[in-house]
């Protein structure tokens, strides 16, 4: 008998999956996530890990939105993907700790003082 498994965070709103990568026996899953509640807002990236693709452990947010001085978002983190930098081309990793690289669309909100309502491709 086949079974189905669907990832659901403990709390709040989740949307687009943005990467499922396997590193040293652990699956890392990233998703569009709202840490502030059950509706679309405060868009950041969630992160969960699994070793066998069934049970998951939620991790701290992977990429957080950019808040201004009073905590309102000036930049949201939209969809993208994650890759393992197996050659350590970006430099921050080691052979024992390969870096994960995220490529995503960043979205400046109307509160961004320099470039409101601009989207760009970003990498971290």
Backbone as CSV, one residue per row, in Angstrom:
resi,resn,N_x,N_y,N_z,CA_x,CA_y,CA_z,C_x,C_y,C_z
1,UNK,0.837,-1.182,0.000,0.000,0.000,0.000,0.884,1.248,0.000
2,UNK,0.619,2.159,-0.887,1.403,3.392,-0.970,0.958,4.370,0.111
3,UNK,1.903,5.158,0.588,1.554,6.209,1.542,2.007,7.547,0.971
4,UNK,1.377,8.613,1.426,1.728,9.943,0.975,2.247,10.743,2.160
5,UNK,3.250,11.562,1.905,3.825,12.402,2.940,3.855,13.831,2.399
6,UNK,3.340,14.753,3.179,3.312,16.165,2.785,3.906,16.974,3.922
7,UNK,4.875,17.821,3.623,5.503,18.652,4.639,4.582,19.803,5.036
8,UNK,4.414,19.986,6.326,3.657,21.102,6.878,4.442,21.645,8.067
9,UNK,4.725,22.945,8.113,5.446,23.491,9.266,4.569,23.468,10.509
10,UNK,5.195,23.593,11.672,4.456,23.601,12.927,3.464,24.758,12.987
11,UNK,3.851,25.914,12.455,3.007,27.104,12.515,3.104,27.886,11.213
12,UNK,2.099,28.704,10.982,2.126,29.763,9.984,1.945,29.288,8.554
13,UNK,2.205,30.184,7.634,1.913,30.022,6.210,3.137,29.521,5.463
14,UNK,2.910,28.599,4.527,3.985,28.066,3.685,3.521,28.103,2.232
15,UNK,4.486,28.272,1.318,4.159,28.301,-0.102,5.246,27.569,-0.865
16,UNK,5.683,28.142,-1.961,6.564,27.490,-2.915,7.729,26.740,-2.276
17,UNK,7.926,25.473,-2.660,9.185,24.808,-2.298,10.307,25.440,-3.119
18,UNK,11.455,25.655,-2.498,12.542,26.367,-3.172,13.834,25.587,-3.221
19,UNK,13.804,24.374,-2.841,15.018,23.586,-2.950,14.945,22.368,-2.056
20,UNK,15.364,21.270,-2.589,15.528,20.040,-1.831,16.906,19.522,-2.217
21,UNK,17.839,19.605,-1.286,19.203,19.177,-1.564,19.641,18.175,-0.513
22,UNK,20.532,17.286,-0.907,21.026,16.222,-0.046,22.509,16.446,0.214
23,UNK,22.881,16.571,1.491,24.269,16.797,1.871,24.605,15.931,3.072
24,UNK,25.605,15.092,2.936,26.127,14.282,4.047,25.047,13.563,4.843
25,UNK,24.127,12.908,4.147,23.114,12.102,4.821,21.892,12.873,5.290
26,UNK,21.811,14.154,4.981,20.668,14.964,5.407,20.050,15.683,4.219
27,UNK,18.717,15.606,4.121,17.969,16.371,3.129,17.650,17.729,3.729
28,UNK,17.877,18.785,2.963,17.528,20.146,3.365,16.418,20.620,2.440
29,UNK,15.301,21.053,3.033,14.188,21.564,2.249,13.964,23.030,2.601
30,UNK,13.846,23.875,1.576,13.615,25.301,1.753,12.276,25.644,1.127
31,UNK,11.578,26.625,1.688,10.267,27.001,1.187,9.987,28.468,1.486
32,UNK,9.049,29.027,0.733,8.595,30.374,1.026,7.757,30.270,2.296
33,UNK,8.010,31.135,3.267,7.417,30.976,4.593,7.122,32.338,5.211
34,UNK,6.016,32.418,5.925,5.669,33.638,6.654,5.838,33.374,8.150
35,UNK,6.889,33.904,8.770,7.096,33.671,10.198,6.128,34.446,11.084
36,UNK,5.348,35.372,10.507,4.506,36.223,11.340,3.052,35.780,11.430
37,UNK,2.661,34.727,10.738,1.279,34.294,10.862,0.827,33.353,9.768
38,UNK,-0.476,33.008,9.776,-1.013,32.001,8.852,-1.418,32.545,7.491
39,UNK,-1.048,33.775,7.172,-1.379,34.358,5.868,-0.117,34.918,5.221
40,UNK,-0.195,35.235,3.935,0.932,35.764,3.174,1.354,37.098,3.772
41,UNK,2.549,37.119,4.371,3.146,38.349,4.904,4.546,38.015,5.387
42,UNK,5.379,39.019,5.538,6.739,38.823,6.073,7.468,37.698,5.345
43,UNK,7.455,37.698,4.037,7.934,36.547,3.273,9.438,36.356,3.436
44,UNK,9.767,35.173,3.950,11.134,34.745,4.199,11.268,33.335,3.629
45,UNK,12.374,32.681,3.921,12.517,31.277,3.538,12.597,30.424,4.787
46,UNK,11.739,29.416,4.843,11.811,28.413,5.895,12.832,27.353,5.529
47,UNK,13.200,26.551,6.512,14.212,25.505,6.312,13.870,24.344,7.234
48,UNK,13.812,23.159,6.680,13.601,21.943,7.461,14.599,20.902,6.989
49,UNK,14.987,20.004,7.884,15.909,18.934,7.515,15.278,17.585,7.818
50,UNK,15.711,16.596,7.047,15.241,15.219,7.209,16.393,14.285,6.870
51,UNK,16.410,13.154,7.518,17.406,12.153,7.136,16.785,11.048,6.299
52,UNK,15.469,10.830,6.418,14.846,9.738,5.687,13.613,10.167,4.900
53,UNK,13.405,11.465,4.734,12.306,12.040,3.951,10.920,11.806,4.544
54,UNK,10.827,11.457,5.809,9.519,11.312,6.441,9.413,12.263,7.623
55,UNK,10.256,12.073,8.615,10.238,12.940,9.786,11.126,14.145,9.534
56,UNK,10.677,15.314,9.966,11.428,16.526,9.698,11.759,17.262,10.995
57,UNK,12.798,18.066,10.915,13.194,18.941,12.005,13.232,20.349,11.457
58,UNK,12.398,21.225,12.000,12.420,22.610,11.539,13.690,23.282,12.023
59,UNK,14.261,24.091,11.151,15.489,24.823,11.430,15.153,26.318,11.512
60,UNK,16.089,27.140,11.982,15.854,28.585,11.938,15.644,29.036,10.495
61,UNK,15.015,30.196,10.316,14.788,30.718,8.973,16.098,30.765,8.207
62,UNK,16.039,30.396,6.942,17.239,30.364,6.111,17.581,31.747,5.574
63,UNK,16.589,32.459,5.046,16.790,33.803,4.523,15.639,34.654,5.057
64,UNK,15.966,35.673,5.803,14.943,36.515,6.410,14.663,37.739,5.569
65,UNK,13.423,38.203,5.625,13.070,39.446,4.957,13.893,40.578,5.571
66,UNK,13.957,41.707,4.882,14.713,42.859,5.357,13.767,43.824,6.063
67,UNK,13.903,43.995,7.403,13.018,44.933,8.098,13.630,46.336,8.166
68,UNK,12.772,47.328,8.312,13.271,48.684,8.545,13.401,48.901,10.058
69,UNK,13.633,50.125,10.497,13.872,50.421,11.898,12.714,50.119,12.836
70,UNK,11.500,50.016,12.302,10.348,49.715,13.150,9.788,48.312,12.875
71,UNK,10.575,47.478,12.177,10.200,46.082,11.972,9.312,45.795,10.783
72,UNK,9.022,46.777,9.946,8.214,46.546,8.747,9.124,46.159,7.588
73,UNK,8.631,45.292,6.727,9.448,44.752,5.651,9.742,45.773,4.563
74,UNK,11.028,45.897,4.233,11.433,46.676,3.058,11.853,45.749,1.924
75,UNK,11.984,44.452,2.221,12.376,43.492,1.194,11.927,42.092,1.539
76,UNK,11.177,41.476,0.641,10.707,40.113,0.837,11.552,39.144,0.020
77,UNK,11.537,37.891,0.421,12.293,36.832,-0.238,11.298,35.954,-0.991
78,UNK,11.346,36.002,-2.307,10.411,35.230,-3.113,11.052,33.897,-3.523
79,UNK,10.503,33.272,-4.543,10.915,31.923,-4.929,12.311,31.871,-5.534
80,UNK,12.884,30.678,-5.488,14.204,30.449,-6.042,14.597,28.996,-5.895
81,UNK,15.872,28.728,-5.781,16.367,27.372,-5.592,17.641,27.368,-4.789
82,UNK,17.995,26.176,-4.352,19.218,25.969,-3.577,20.033,24.895,-4.273
83,UNK,21.339,25.107,-4.340,22.241,24.108,-4.912,23.390,23.861,-3.948
84,UNK,23.973,22.680,-4.044,25.173,22.353,-3.276,26.379,22.760,-4.112
85,UNK,27.249,23.565,-3.554,28.467,24.008,-4.241,29.541,22.945,-4.016
86,UNK,29.454,21.845,-4.778,30.340,20.701,-4.569,31.805,21.027,-4.810
87,UNK,32.088,22.018,-5.640,33.463,22.418,-5.886,33.934,23.539,-4.981
88,UNK,33.072,23.986,-4.079,33.366,25.092,-3.163,33.823,26.333,-3.933
89,UNK,33.194,26.573,-5.093,33.570,27.713,-5.930,33.290,29.049,-5.259
90,UNK,32.282,29.094,-4.388,31.967,30.372,-3.736,32.856,30.625,-2.521
91,UNK,33.585,29.608,-2.063,34.635,29.826,-1.083,34.360,29.652,0.389
92,UNK,33.121,29.765,0.911,32.985,29.739,2.368,33.011,28.345,2.991
93,UNK,32.962,27.297,2.184,32.869,25.954,2.734,34.199,25.232,2.799
94,UNK,34.112,23.981,3.224,35.257,23.076,3.253,34.816,21.752,2.650
95,UNK,35.756,20.841,2.463,35.408,19.515,1.937,34.459,18.793,2.897
96,UNK,34.573,19.063,4.190,33.711,18.434,5.191,32.392,19.181,5.375
97,UNK,32.340,20.427,4.935,31.161,21.258,5.132,30.907,22.070,3.858
98,UNK,30.345,21.393,2.846,30.096,22.048,1.561,29.045,23.141,1.704
99,UNK,29.241,24.281,1.043,28.263,25.366,1.150,27.026,25.101,0.298
100,UNK,25.900,25.597,0.777,24.667,25.620,0.010,24.482,27.045,-0.493
101,UNK,24.116,27.193,-1.756,23.961,28.506,-2.365,22.502,28.675,-2.761
102,UNK,21.892,29.778,-2.320,20.502,30.078,-2.661,20.459,31.169,-3.709
103,UNK,19.653,30.953,-4.742,19.392,31.934,-5.791,17.893,32.197,-5.749
104,UNK,17.479,33.468,-5.663,16.066,33.756,-5.468,15.713,35.143,-5.995
105,UNK,14.424,35.389,-6.087,13.941,36.715,-6.443,13.724,37.504,-5.165
106,UNK,14.395,38.646,-5.058,14.150,39.553,-3.930,13.159,40.609,-4.401
107,UNK,12.278,41.012,-3.494,11.216,41.950,-3.833,11.240,43.119,-2.854
108,UNK,11.593,44.301,-3.353,11.557,45.486,-2.498,10.114,45.936,-2.342
109,UNK,9.712,46.199,-1.097,8.353,46.664,-0.839,8.276,48.176,-1.030
110,UNK,7.090,48.727,-0.881,6.904,50.178,-1.013,7.675,50.936,0.066
111,UNK,8.094,50.250,1.119,8.827,50.899,2.202,10.326,50.973,1.971
112,UNK,10.831,50.366,0.886,12.254,50.450,0.603,12.603,51.895,0.246
113,UNK,13.546,52.519,0.962,13.828,53.940,0.725,14.584,54.216,-0.573
114,UNK,15.279,53.222,-1.113,16.117,53.462,-2.293,15.495,52.999,-3.602
115,UNK,14.797,51.870,-3.592,14.262,51.309,-4.833,12.943,50.583,-4.557
116,UNK,11.879,51.332,-4.234,10.609,50.664,-3.932,10.028,49.935,-5.151
117,UNK,9.392,48.810,-4.866,8.694,48.012,-5.873,9.592,47.495,-6.983
118,UNK,10.832,47.189,-6.652,11.772,46.625,-7.608,12.044,45.170,-7.223
119,UNK,12.064,44.295,-8.222,12.460,42.912,-8.005,13.821,42.689,-8.644
120,UNK,14.598,41.803,-8.052,15.930,41.499,-8.573,16.260,40.047,-8.281
121,UNK,17.229,39.518,-9.001,17.721,38.176,-8.717,18.867,38.313,-7.716
122,UNK,18.814,37.495,-6.671,19.792,37.599,-5.587,20.407,36.245,-5.314
123,UNK,21.574,36.267,-4.682,22.275,35.033,-4.333,22.877,35.181,-2.948
124,UNK,22.768,34.142,-2.162,23.445,34.076,-0.853,23.987,32.680,-0.650
